[in-house]
Amino acid sequence: MTLKELANTYQGIEKNPGVVGGNARIAGTRIAVWGLVESRQLGATDDRL
């Protein structure tokens, strides 16, 4: 297993140092996972996300 494979253990989630500050993001986008989690905690619905 390569280092990249170890860093990207969830299908559809990527981490790259030069994208979104190195934070986990939805693969192929610049949508940070933390933003989705925070929105959900603030009451956003699936439709809204």
Backbone bond lengths (Angstrom), bond angles and torsions (degrees), N, CA, C in turn:
res aa  C-N    CA-C-N  psi(-1)  N-CA   C-N-CA  omega(-1)  CA-C   N-CA-C  phi
1 M - - - 1.454 - - 1.535 107.93 -
2 T 1.331 116.00 135.81 1.463 120.10 -178.86 1.527 110.68 -86.82
3 L 1.325 115.66 165.90 1.454 120.76 178.03 1.526 111.09 -60.09
4 K 1.339 116.84 -39.71 1.467 120.04 179.25 1.523 110.81 -62.94
5 E 1.321 117.43 -40.36 1.460 120.52 178.85 1.524 110.92 -64.98
6 L 1.319 117.69 -37.49 1.455 121.02 178.30 1.525 111.55 -67.26
7 A 1.319 117.03 -36.34 1.458 121.46 -178.77 1.524 111.63 -72.86
8 N 1.310 117.86 -26.81 1.471 122.34 -177.36 1.522 109.30 -112.74
9 T 1.340 116.35 69.60 1.455 120.40 -173.98 1.517 113.77 -82.25
10 Y 1.317 119.31 -15.62 1.452 122.12 179.59 1.522 109.32 -106.70
11 Q 1.309 116.25 123.90 1.462 120.33 -179.93 1.525 109.18 -61.01
12 G 1.302 116.72 129.71 1.454 121.39 -179.38 1.519 114.39 92.17
13 I 1.339 116.59 -5.66 1.463 121.85 178.13 1.530 108.07 -116.63
14 E 1.333 116.13 132.80 1.470 121.17 -179.91 1.522 109.82 -129.31
15 K 1.322 115.29 154.28 1.468 122.49 171.63 1.520 107.19 -133.99
16 N 1.316 116.09 122.65 1.455 122.41 176.93 1.524 107.71 -134.86
17 P 1.330 118.19 132.72 1.461 120.83 -176.74 1.533 114.65 -54.41
18 G 1.317 118.54 -33.76 1.455 120.64 -175.77 1.513 115.88 -93.79
19 V 1.324 117.45 6.54 1.469 120.78 -177.55 1.521 108.80 -125.55
20 V 1.321 117.33 128.63 1.470 124.75 178.96 1.543 110.40 52.95
21 G 1.321 116.23 39.13 1.457 120.80 177.53 1.523 114.51 64.32
22 G 1.321 116.85 19.16 1.453 120.57 -179.75 1.516 113.95 84.07
23 N 1.329 117.38 1.14 1.463 121.34 179.14 1.526 110.68 -74.59
24 A 1.329 115.87 157.70 1.464 120.56 175.65 1.528 108.75 -61.97
25 R 1.340 114.98 139.90 1.466 119.71 -178.35 1.521 109.49 -143.68
26 I 1.320 116.22 163.65 1.457 121.61 174.52 1.523 106.65 -68.06
27 A 1.329 116.74 129.97 1.465 122.23 -175.95 1.526 111.36 -53.25
28 G 1.317 115.04 133.06 1.452 121.47 176.46 1.510 114.66 77.41
29 T 1.338 117.91 7.98 1.469 121.52 179.51 1.518 109.25 -132.01
30 R 1.306 115.84 -178.82 1.465 121.96 172.03 1.524 109.80 -113.74
31 I 1.327 117.16 27.42 1.459 122.50 178.58 1.528 108.03 -89.64
32 A 1.335 115.61 111.69 1.461 120.71 -178.34 1.524 110.57 -74.69
33 V 1.328 115.79 138.42 1.464 121.20 178.95 1.522 110.03 -61.46
34 W 1.329 117.73 -39.44 1.465 119.62 -178.63 1.526 111.21 -60.13
35 G 1.322 117.34 -33.09 1.466 120.69 178.73 1.511 111.95 -66.60
36 L 1.326 116.45 -38.29 1.461 120.43 177.66 1.524 110.89 -68.47
37 V 1.323 116.11 -41.47 1.470 120.91 179.09 1.531 109.97 -63.08
38 E 1.321 115.88 -45.70 1.464 120.01 179.64 1.525 111.73 -62.77
39 S 1.322 117.13 -42.50 1.462 121.04 178.30 1.523 111.08 -61.13
40 R 1.330 116.73 -41.23 1.456 121.49 178.92 1.531 110.04 -62.82
41 Q 1.332 116.98 -42.98 1.461 121.07 179.69 1.521 112.04 -65.28
42 L 1.319 116.44 -26.39 1.462 121.05 177.88 1.525 112.48 -86.67
43 G 1.351 116.72 1.22 1.459 120.26 173.33 1.516 116.11 106.10
44 A 1.318 118.79 6.29 1.468 120.35 179.21 1.526 110.31 -64.93
45 T 1.314 115.99 139.17 1.457 121.81 178.50 1.540 109.70 -87.77
46 D 1.341 115.38 169.79 1.464 119.69 175.97 1.519 110.71 -57.95
47 D 1.328 116.99 -42.81 1.467 120.78 -179.96 1.526 111.26 -61.61
48 R 1.303 116.92 -39.38 1.464 121.71 -178.96 1.531 111.18 -69.49
49 L 1.334 115.59 -38.83 1.469 118.62 179.65 1.506 109.34 -67.95
